[in-house]
Amino acid sequence: MRNSLKEDKYAIKLENITMEFNLHREKLDSVKEYFINLVKGDVKRNSFKALDDVSFTIEKGDRVGVLGLNGAGKSTLMKVIAGVFEPSSGKVYKQGVIAPMIELGAGFDNQYTGAENIFLYGAVLGHSRKYMQEKFHKIVEFSELGDFIDVPLKNYSSGMRARLGFSIATMVKPDILILDEVLSVGDARFKKKSEEKLLSMMDEKTTVLFVSHNLAQVKRICNKAMILQKGKLVDFGDIEEISKKYEEMTK
């Protein structure tokens, strides 16, 4: 269930979120074989909790780093907050417009040009064509795509897709920005430029959730952080305190 949080101080609040998936133990060779076994009751399921009773509150304007090893539940958590996944149990409260960059090119159409995708992604975020036209040149300029803006996305590299997505998401000034490993691709100069853009959004009270394996980058961008481990929230607090704990855990 997703509701607006009453307290204006908060951007996101999670209460006892659990996300459970069922994994099949047998390897079946066809869909037909699966359904035959399902009818016979021979399909065994193994339950897996990607998130296990996770609760926290994020204040407006916080830039929160999400730390954890592979399989910790970071991407699943971002998808639950963005509304891609409905949690198995628990409640998500959030306020404002969310711009999720959970996967490179999510919300894009590969057959459309970069320019066309600017308007498409803007519409997904709830913005009018007129509003996106006003932002269009700034988006293209920041992305540094030049003439490639008129090329179909299917011909873009992963770095080009990330630059376009980041440029749109940050230029339309969402209330909540979710970045899942987006700044792990592309050249070092654009990464630095993107970090500076995120820091400038602090004055606009944009709330940022930032997933990255690069702890140094998280420390530069974020003022708070959380650690996930096997679907559980291990700790959440000030960036310096949490980063030290994470360094100890990963030695």
Secondary structure, 3 states (H helix, E strand, C coil): CEECCCCCCEEEEEEEEEEEEEEECCCCCCHHHHHHHHHHCCCCEEEEEEEEEEEEEEECCCEEEEECCCCCCHHHHHHHHHCCCCCCEEEEEECCCEEEECCCCCCCCCCCEHHHHHHHHHHHCCCCHHHHHHHHHHHHHHHCCHHHHHCEHHHCCHHHHHHHHHHHHHHCCCCEEEEECHHHCCCHHHHHHHHHHHHHHHHHCCEEEEECCCHHHHHHHCCEEEEEECCEEEEEEEHHHHHHHHHHHCC
